[in-house]
Amino acid sequence: MLIRTGRDGHDHGVPSEITPRAVHEDRRTLLKWMATGAAGAALATWAQREALAQQVQRPGKLAALQAVRSTVPGAVTMEKLTEYKDAASYNNFYEFGTDKSDPAENAHTLKTRPWVVEVEGLVKKPGKFAIEDLMKLAPMEERIYRLRCVEGWSMVIPWVGYPLAKLIEKAEPLGSAKFVEFLTLADPKTMPFVGSRVLDWPYAEGLRMDEAMHPLTLLTFGMYGEVLPNQNGAPVRIVVPWKYGFKSAKSIVKIRFSEQMPHTAWNKAAAQEYGFYSNVNPNVDHPRWSQATERRIGEDGLFAKKRKTLMFNGYEQQVGQLYAGMDLKKNY
Ligand code: MTE
């Protein structure tokens, strides 16, 4: 800001407001960088340094899962992590019950070995992957994502996995493959709620091919530096950070490529409430409640303020272009 000081009526900066030459030079360099796109890279390095400061505590309950911190743009949020105990005890995994505490109490019955994931449908190379081989397919990365549930709560979780795109490339989809479907385990012997009629089992989800190929879509094997606890979808799940949590199917056994948009479990159960896209969108309310704000798990308490929900859960810069020209009210 400049103030009028001179008798001559000219504007002079007060000393503290005169930009020192070095800073000025810095700004010029910054502007040049911005023009070349190098500023993005510089900011990314800064973000990485900041993120590294946020050390993930390994809870030491399960086997360690080594990973390097991801450098993919948007893959590491600097927000405070949700505590492991909350992330592993406040869950939606209806195969084990509908209460938030049911999965942590009941999912010990889930047998995660042997585990095979079948890749089928419109691909050149269909196949069956033993979980051990699937885990070796690409280097593991740690990503710190916000997870926003359609019910109005959110968490910040350090996941471990690699981009789903790596597996898709390996399968070599045919040109006719437009969608990817995820089918999860439905074993009535180990999953007490699979006999119930809340959903049409197996739990099924799907993505459009470009969504599935997006570098933020993570084939996930661990969290907090360890393999996934059963209640969070062991031994392998998907995490799609810009969509409501229910798109992130747990305990996957089949990945199918198709030309038609697949039917998804929640869409079948209540089509007017849960669409195929389910992108986080504060401007499109659920028919029974607003989606404008959210409660961050761990910030509860009488005076805890709700947070504003962000468009695409804060990943608009990375994924917004996937939906250019689409009516997001119709394609909810
Ligand atoms: N996957 C399966 N197989 N069954 C489920 O009931 N619930 C979904 C999703 N994946 C669900 C599932 C919902 S509604 C949410 S919010 C997330 O898992 C929760 O993941 P989290 O428990 O790891 O936070």
Boltz pocket constraint, residues with backbone or C-beta under 6 A from the ligand:
constraints:
  - pocket:
      binder: B
      contacts: [[A, 87], [A, 90], [A, 91], [A, 92], [A, 93], [A, 94], [A, 95], [A, 147], [A, 148], [A, 149], [A, 150], [A, 184], [A, 185], [A, 203], [A, 231], [A, 232], [A, 233], [A, 244], [A, 245], [A, 246], [A, 247], [A, 248], [A, 249], [A, 250], [A, 251]]
      max_distance: 6.0
